[in-house]
Amino acid sequence: MSTSTINGTRSSVSKNRSTSLVRGLNAILLILLAAQFLVGMLVNLFVQVPAVHPGTNADNYFVGVAQGVIWALGNATLYLLLHVILGLLLFVGSIVQLILAIIARRRAWIVVSIFGLLGIMAAGFNGASFMNYGHDFSSLLMAIGFLLAAIPYTIGLTVTPTHSSASESALKR
């Protein structure tokens, strides 16, 4: 076996391993999205966010978001606290998934990861807007962001192949 064949096999196995990590993280993100949806319903039904807290009606939107999230992490009721923690986990996980997809050089997973990250960011920023400004429209946009994340992640699991044909042939040798 030549060196180029060995290196090609190692590269294929490494890409295959990266793709498996992306698929696994994608499944975890979908489960976290489902949990986030359910906890969000609990927040919607049973939590009254105080009218005044750090970040409320902030002049600088992004500073207000940071202040509101920090306040929620230290002072919110259990359901709102869980909602914020799940949102932060989703944000970090979606960034990690995008990095893994880029490392694996899988175009389909990169596209799925970009759209999922954008949906999670849209949901997160609009969730913070709802908490800080209290506009119902922000809640609607948060739900739309959820869908913009859940749909590509679901498509990613159902459409992308589990192994590339090159990786399978290299593994069979």
N, C-alpha and C positions, 0 to 999 in steps of 0.2 A: 504494500500500500504506500503510495507516494505521500510526501509531506502535505502537498496541496489537498489531497483527498482527506487526510486526517484533519487538517485545519478546517476544511469545508464541513466535515462531519461535526467537529466541535462547534463551529459557528451555527450550524443547523440545530444542534441540540441546545445550545445556549438560547437561540431565538425561540425554540419550542418551549423551553423552560420559562422564558419571559412571557410568552403568550399565555401559558398556563397560569402564571401569576396574575396577569391582567384579567383573565376570565374569572379567576377565583375572587379577586378584589371587586370585579364588576358584580358578581353575585352578592357579595357582602354589602356593597353599596345599595343594591336593590332591596335587601332586607332592612338596611338602615332607613331607606326612604319609606318603606312600609311602616316601620316603627315611628318615624317622624310624622307621617300622616296621621296615625292613630293618636299619638301624643298631642299633635296639633289640634285634633278634634276635642280632646280633653281640655286643652287650654281655652279653646273657643267657647266651650260650654260651661266651664267651671272656674275660670280664672278672671279676675278683674285686675287689670294692670293699673297701678296707681296713676292718677292723673299727673302727678309731679314726681319725677325721679331724675337722676343724672341722665342727660341726653334728651330730655323732653324739650321739644320745640327749639332744638339747637340751631344757631345761625349757620354753622358749618356742618353740613350733612354728615360727612365722614367722621368728624370728631364726635358728633352726636351718636352715630352708630357705635363707635368704640365705647363711649361712655355708657350707653344703654346696655350693651352686651356685658361689660364689666359689672355694671350694677346688677344685672340679672344673675350673673354667676355667683354673686355674693349675697343677694337679698331676695331673690324671687321665690315664689312658692314652688313646690316640688314639680308640678307639671310644667311650668314655664322654664324652670331650671333644666329639666330633662330635654325640653324642646330646644333650648339654646345649646346644650352640650351635644345633642344629636346633630344639630346644624353645623357646629364646628367640626365634629368628626366627619360629616359628609364633605365639608369643604376640603379638609386635609386629605381625606381618602380620594377625592376626585382629582386633586393635584398629583398625588402619588400614582394614581392610575394613568394619568396623562404621561407622566415621566416614564413609567414602565412601558407604555405603548410606544413611545418614541424610541426607547432603548431597543425594544423588540423589532422596530421598523415595520410595524404592521399598520398600513394606511387605514384600513377599516376601523381598527381599534383607536387610532389617533383621532379620526373623525368622531367616533362614538364618544370618546373621552372629552373632546373639546365641547361638543354639544351638551354632554352631561354636566361638565363643569360650569358652562354658561347658565344652564337651568338652575343649578344649585346656587350659584351666585345671585341670580335674579330672585330666587325664593328667599335667600338669606337677607339681601338688602331690603327687600320689600317687607319681610318679617320685622326687621329692625325699624323700618319706617312706620309700620303699624303700631309697634310698641311705643315709639317716640312721638308720633304725631296723631295716632288714633283714627286715621282715615280708612274707612271700609274698603276703598278701592285698592289700598296696599295689600289687604288680605286676599282680594281677588288675584292680584298680580303674583302674590306668593304662591297661590294654588296653581297658577299658570306656569310659574317657574318649576314647581314640583313636577308637573307633566312634561315640561321641556327636558327635565333630567331623567325621569322614569322611562319615557318612550325610547330614547336612544340606547339607554342601558339595556332595556328589554330586547331591542332589535339586535344589539351587540351579542347577546347570549344566543339568540335564535338564528342569526344569519352568518356570523363569522365562523369559519371552520375551526375545529379544535387543533388540527395540525396541518402544516403545509405539506404538499405532496413531496417536495424536496426533503423535508425533515423526515417524513415517513420512510422514503427510500434510503436515506442515509442511516436511519436507525435499524433497518432490516439487514444491513451489511454486517 
